Amino acid sequence: MMTARQITIETKVDSLSQQIINAYQKDFPLCSRPFLQLAERFNVSEEQIIERISLLQEQQILSRLGPVFNHMQAGASTLAALAVPAERLDEVADMVSQFKQVNHNYAREHQYNLWFVATAANEKMLKQCLTHIHRETGFEPLILPMEQSYHIDLGFEVDFSETEVNKHEH
């Protein structure tokens, strides 16, 4: 998780890495061998794709590779927030991230400064998850259930050309 950390990109992100990042945001293959399909698309080996994704994760350029589900059809979910002392934010964020029901969390500048989405098979299991998060972290979640669903097709085309990498801190 990169919530409260500054990252300077010191390594050049090559063309293959950029292609992988751009492809997996919206067009990740839904098949039994998605890395092989990407490899064929980019004319490299499946092993090269897997190694590159691992490297991008190690460098904290990619933080997560996984699906995003329509949670309204997949069970129960909620947005939740914790009020965490600033000096414990990374520690508590790491604790929250360990729950398989949480697919991401992020820092906010607010009294409730750690926000996350929790998803479970049903309301009972969702409540159990939130209770466990409370017990593990010592902070009671503020529950913010969705009232209206909006589709935001969010994706960012990346271009880490050498000139851009050398000019900017990310």
Buried (B, 14 or more C-beta within 10 A) or exposed (E): BBBEEEEEBEEEBEEBBBBBBBBBEEEBBEEEEBBBBBBBBBEBEBEBBBEBBEBBEEBEBBEEEEEEEEBEEEBBBBBBBBEBEEEBBBEBBEBBBEBEBBBBBBBEEEEBBBBBBBBBEEEEBBBEBBEEBBEEBEBBBEEEEEEEEEEEEEEEEBEBEEEEBEEEEE
